[in-house]
Amino acid sequence: MQVGQILQTLALAPFEQPPSHLAYFYSHFEQNPMARVVQRVLECSRTSLDKMFVASSADSHGSDQLVRRFFAGTFVELNCLHSALRSVAPDRLTDSNIRRELRAMMRRLPARFDTPTSPNRASETKTEVRFLIAAWF
């Protein structure tokens, strides 16, 4: 079961009961917080979701750009992205403002993202399943 499915079921709990075979599982979660989020969104008639949660911006040429403020992935995937950003690829960006902003963000990141070590655990493997959410802003 995915986190999104759990949140969706909790959000709809006041209106729709979870499937009977999952009722015990959902009984361990507090029911009200997610329902209040949904209620708040429904009550916000003056503000659109696009204004509340901006997902795009315009670059210096006026083109729309998708903005993803968070990244979820394995440590291996995160290190791969990190390596690409530390390569010469940013030097090829034509927009100097974006290049400067990217370099400023990279300076705030560690040299490498590693999993916590444990004496009972083998060294890092490529099948690492832990996830990391990194905020870039």
Secondary structure by P-SEA (a helix, b strand, c coil): ccaaaaaaaaaaccccccccccccccccccccaaaaaaaaaaacccccccccccccccccccbbbbbbccccccaaaaaaaaaaaacccccccccaaaaaaaaaaaaacccccccccccccccccccccbbbbbbcc
